[in-house]
Amino acid sequence: MRLRLLSLFFTIISFSGPIAYAQGLCSVGGGGFTLDSYEGCAPLPVKITNTIPNALATGYNAFYDGRANNPAIQEVAQFTYVNPGSFIMLQQVVIASGKVYACRTITVLETRPVVAQYSSCGGGKVVLTLTDDVITKAYDQVEIKWGDGETSTWSKGEPLTMEHNYANTSGNPTASITGVYASGKSCDRGKVASLPISFQQAQLNEIEIKSVEMRGDGTLRLNYQGVVGIPTEIKYAPNGGNYVVDGKRSSGGVQPYDIKNQNVKQVYNLKLSSEDLCQGTRDSKVYSSMTLSGTSDQGENVLTWSQYPNADGFAGYDLLRDGTVIKSFTSISELTYTDKDVQCGSYSEYQIIARIGDVVSTSAPVGVKAEITAPKPIQEASVSVLGASLVLIKANVPGSGGNGTYNMTIEKADAGTTTFKKIITLFNQSEYSDIDVKTNDKSYCYRISYENSCGQKLAPSEPICTILLQKNLTTLSWTPPLPVLGGISGYDVMQTGSTGSAEIIPVQMNTQYTVKLNAQSDLEYNFLIRAMSTNGAFESLSNIINYKRSAGVFVPQAFSPNGDGYNDVLEAKSTQLQSFNFSVLNRWGEVVFHSDDIANSWDGNVNGAKAPVGSYVYKMTFVDDINQTVEKSGTFMLLR
């Protein structure tokens, strides 16, 4: 008859450990069943499904030892393995012909929390030890979350002890410890163990360096925070070298300590080592000294300093001159600066300060005397016409600006002559306006020299000359001597019309330009020439030329050829004619004077005799600069 199942589920708790098949009932065979899980985390529930049809009775032994021939059999549909281990489940099936058997292996992985202990060593240092037991050994790794945002991982085979330093000891963090399996296993990790941490002698964290200063006599001074009763060693090392203990103290509070007879040009690393409660030491953060060197280069002081070795917490450099910050730098790799704000012959003392968080490291002072071995000549200067009676002279004097002083002397000569005369000496001024000029009539040349604050005198510069612009009919021409020291990039013709139109016409290095006008052009134009230095820093302008599109010819209404020197000849005046034809007729229409040259005038004589007093007529025909033919006539009086 069939056996009735009173309870289809129960939980089995038994021993754990690896079990292998022996010759027992597993080898009989004939049975068959499946499990929904063959491996998993403890506790592991296992659902059983019989695969043998027409079974009269079915039972199982969840902890078969692989040898017994008459094990206890229970008719169940599910087992729960509470403890980890490797187990054999035996199936016994009663069929019409007798009993048949089948076996399956189940692996239950450890999930119990890893047991650990810790020791507080002082300050924020703790030493954590994992228990060497079957639980720890079951996991591939152990993950330790320290409770301060940092995580460590222990792997099987490594030492069971590890250290951690908490930066903040004001609270009580809780460490979380979890066993972890390697990937590929059906169980990811075990249960989490919590380990509250408390700190002993937390004040060890207060033992830190507050400032570092290299002094000029080679004394390396540090100020540090000590704690009463805690022995602290003061250590230093040349950058990259081994640490040396210079002294040991147990006093508290902020206090100075001097390491004597060091090299001011050497970078040193410094740290403090304090004894902790775990028979070890706690090292403070390492800080480094700074070095600075300085030289004078043509009246400017060039400063160079060592790069701070550690970028962690670096805030910047401050460069001091005579105790005052003159420049700050934010990049750790900015290591040089040229101080131009010094006077030749002056002595300045410099220091560089590195700021690391709230700690400063100061170099030994370096003194530099600003000197000029070979004064530089004036290389940039210009002259520019600003009006009919005004010329502006400008120059860049080497070493000017800041605390530098100089005397600049200006000499002048008419263009084309070599006789230069001093017109002025300026103190700390690089511009001068010369009003003793007639810029529409001639060009003027200038030479510039200077004496620097070291008393060194420079020879006069090459001459630079104003641009004199002139016109001949439609041709504008200007003087070729350069108006800018060091050369120019070219000339521009600046054209401004009477209606406000403006045009800039580049002509490169040419010194002539033909005016291009037509009947639609403005009636009148102003022209001037502009020259620019090659670097664009200096500009020179010429005098202004006025140009009228329609040529005008002036003939006086009377003249008196009496030899008194006033109005003795009749002459027509104009400057923009291409051709000219002029005749004078008496009252009877007879031609008494004729000329095709505007420069020729009538002296009041006809065939060597004086012409009678009275009224005369003139007639003229001319071609202007835009090829227009103009006829004009009028009357005038001859007086004696």
C-alpha positions, 0 to 999 in steps of 0.5 A: 500500500502507499505511504501517506505523507503527514508533513511535506516540509521540515528543516534539517540542521546537521553537521557540515563538511565535505562528503564523497560518494562511497560504494553504498546505496548510491552505486545501486542506482535505478532511482532519479530526481532533480533539485531546483538548486545544487549550490547556494548561500546558507541557509539553502532551501532545496525543492525535490522532484521525483522523476521515477514513474509508478513509484509506490513510495519515495523517501530521502536522506538529506545527509547520506554518508555514502556508506550506510546500507540502511539509512533513515528515509523520510518522505519529504518534498523540500529540505533546508540546509542551514549550515555550509558544507558539501552534502549527499542527498539519497533517494529511495524509491519503492517500485513493483520490482523492489527498491531503487536508489539515486544520489545528488551532491549539494554545496552550501556556501558560508554566509556567516559574518567574518569575525574581526578585532581591532586595536586603537594605536593612538591618533587615528591609527587602528590595527584590524585582525581577521579571525583565522577560522573556518568562516574567514577561510571559506571566503575568497576575499573580505571587504572592509568599509572603514566608515570614513568613506574608504574601503580595503580588501583582504584576499585569501592568502594575505596576512590577516592584519591590516592598518588604517589611519582615520583623518578625523577622530572626533566621531566614532565610526563603524567599520563594516566587514563582509566576506566575498566570493569570487565571480562565478559562484552562486553566492555573492557575499556573506552577512555583514559584521559591524565593528564600532571603532573608538579612538585611544589617544586621539590627540596624536593626530594633533602633532603636525608641522605648522610652518617651515622656514630656511634662514639665511644662516642655514638654520632650518626652523619649523614650528609644530604642535606637540602633545604633552607626554607623547615622545615626538622625533623631529626628522629631516632628509635632503629631498630624495634622501634618507631621514635623520632624527635631529631631536626628540621632545615630549612637550606640548603646544605650538613650539619652534625647533631649529635644525642648524648648519643646513645648506640654504640652496638644498631642499629638505623634507621634514616630518614628525614621528610619534610613538603610538599604543601599538608599539609603532609610530605615527608620522605627521604629514611631510612638508618641504623647505624652499630655495630661491636664487636671484640675479640682475639682468640689464637692470631687472632682477630675475628670481627662480625658486624650487618647485614644491615637491608635493601637489597635495594641498598646494595653494600657491606661491607668494614672492616677497620683496623687502617683506611685501608680496609683489606677485602671487602664483597659483600654478605649482610649476610657475618657478620664475619671475622678472622684477622690472620695478627696480631702480638701477643700483638699488638693493632688494631682498626677496623670499618665496613662500609656498602655501600648503593648506594653512601651512607655509614654507619660506625660503632663505632671503636672497639679496639682489643689486640691480645692475646693467652691464651694457646699457641698451640703446633706444630702439623704439622712437618716432616723430609725428607732425600734429600741426603746422607748428607742432611736432611730437617726439616719443621714445621707449627708454630701456629700463624706464618704468617702475623705480627706474629713472633716466634723463632723455636728451633730444637734439634737432636739425633741419633735414638735409643738414648734419648740425644737431643742437640740443633742444631739451633734457627730460627727467623720467619723461619719454615724450616732448612737443616741439613748437619751434617748427614750420612743418608745412615748409620743411622737414626736421630731424631729431636724435635721442640719447639718455642717461640711466639711473646707474649714470651710464650715458648712451650715444644719440640714436640714428636721426628720425625725421618728420614727413614733409608732404608736398604736391605738384599738380596731381602728384603727392610726394614726401620726404624719404628719411624714416620717421620711426626708429627701427623701420616702418611697415609702409606708408598710408595715404590718408584722404579726407573729402569735404563731404566727410568721405575718408579713405586709407590708401596703402602705398607700401614703401613708395614716397609718391602718390598720384591723386585719382579724382573724377567729376563725381569726386568731392570738390576738396580733399585733405591729404596726409601721410601715415607711417607705422612702426613694424611692431605697430607701437609707433605712428608718424603723421605728415603735414596736411595738404589741401587739394581742390578738384576744380583748379582756380586761377587768380588774376588781380583787378589792378597793378601798378608797374611803378618800381616801388616793389609792390604789385609791379607785375600782372601775374596769374596764380594757380598750382593745379594746371596741366597747360595755360594760355594767357593774353592781355588786350588793350581797349582796341582789341590789340594783344599787348601781352601773351604767355603760355607759362603761368610763371611769366608775368606782364611788366606793363610795357609794350615793345619796350615802352610803358603802356598807357594807364587805363582798363585792359582785358585778359583772356585765358584758356587752361587745362586743369588736373582732371583734364577739363578745358576752361576758358576765362576772361576779365578786366583789370586796371593799369595804374602808375 
